[in-house]
Amino acid sequence: MGAWTGDRRDTGTDAADDATAGFSSSTDTPAEVDAAAQTQLRTALGYGLVFLLVTGTVPALTLLLPWWSESRLAGGLSPNFLVAAVGLYVFFLVLGIAAATLASSIEDRMLGGPDPDGGP
């Protein structure tokens, strides 16, 4: 049994061993990690721009097109109200899922590839 030292039990291993316990060693070079981070940043900025454009379109349509707020559709609701109440939330959900899926795909493709030494 290990001795207690402060808030941590001394098990005879150092903190570096504890941090990597159960994880396979990474074979990613700093250049690969940097390239993946840059790709993730470009992707996030692109999705952020799409988010801002679509979100800003609703008030712009309200200011520029009177029929957008005055006409009535299902249940007497205006297109502006329907988009703000339902459409934007559906768009946010789809955009979020697409961004998360693409980010995971980028990470899987660019990092954590097979071990060049023949390991898993």
CORURPE-V939389 format. One record per residue. N is the residue number from 1. PHI is phi as a letter, one per 30 degrees, with the letter a starting at -180 (999 if undefined). D_LAST is the distance of its C-alpha to the last C-alpha in Angstrom with 1 decimal. Layout:
BEGIN
((N & PHI & D_LAST) (N & PHI & D_LAST))
END
This chain:
BEGIN
((1 & 999 & 33.2) (2 & d & 32.7) (3 & d & 35.7) (4 & d & 36.3) (5 & b & 36.6) (6 & i & 37.8) (7 & c & 35.7) (8 & b & 32.5) (9 & d & 32.0) (10 & d & 31.4) (11 & c & 28.6) (12 & j & 28.4) (13 & c & 25.3) (14 & c & 25.7) (15 & d & 24.9) (16 & d & 21.9) (17 & d & 20.2) (18 & d & 21.2) (19 & d & 20.0) (20 & c & 16.4) (21 & d & 16.3) (22 & i & 13.6) (23 & c & 11.7) (24 & d & 8.7) (25 & d & 10.4) (26 & d & 11.1) (27 & c & 11.3) (28 & d & 14.0) (29 & d & 17.4) (30 & e & 20.6) (31 & d & 21.8) (32 & d & 18.9) (33 & d & 19.5) (34 & d & 23.2) (35 & d & 22.9) (36 & d & 21.0) (37 & d & 23.7) (38 & d & 26.5) (39 & d & 25.3) (40 & d & 25.1) (41 & d & 28.6) (42 & d & 30.1) (43 & d & 28.8) (44 & d & 30.2) (45 & d & 33.5) (46 & d & 33.8) (47 & d & 33.4) (48 & d & 35.7) (49 & d & 38.3) (50 & d & 38.1) (51 & e & 38.6) (52 & d & 41.6) (53 & d & 43.2) (54 & d & 43.1) (55 & d & 44.2) (56 & d & 47.0) (57 & d & 48.2) (58 & d & 49.6) (59 & d & 52.1) (60 & d & 52.9) (61 & d & 53.8) (62 & d & 55.9) (63 & d & 57.9) (64 & c & 58.2) (65 & b & 58.8) (66 & d & 61.4) (67 & d & 60.5) (68 & d & 57.0) (69 & c & 58.5) (70 & c & 61.8) (71 & d & 60.8) (72 & b & 59.9) (73 & c & 57.3) (74 & e & 56.2) (75 & i & 58.2) (76 & i & 60.1) (77 & c & 57.1) (78 & d & 56.7) (79 & e & 53.8) (80 & e & 53.2) (81 & d & 53.0) (82 & d & 50.7) (83 & d & 48.3) (84 & d & 48.4) (85 & d & 48.2) (86 & b & 45.6) (87 & e & 44.4) (88 & d & 43.0) (89 & d & 41.0) (90 & d & 39.5) (91 & d & 38.7) (92 & d & 37.1) (93 & d & 34.9) (94 & d & 33.8) (95 & d & 33.4) (96 & d & 31.3) (97 & d & 29.0) (98 & d & 28.7) (99 & d & 28.0) (100 & d & 25.3) (101 & d & 23.6) (102 & d & 23.8) (103 & d & 22.7) (104 & d & 19.5) (105 & d & 19.0) (106 & d & 19.6) (107 & d & 17.2) (108 & d & 14.4) (109 & d & 15.4) (110 & c & 16.2) (111 & b & 13.8) (112 & i & 10.3) (113 & d & 9.1) (114 & d & 6.1) (115 & d & 6.1) (116 & d & 9.2) (117 & d & 9.0) (118 & j & 6.8) (119 & d & 3.8) (120 & d & 0.0))
END
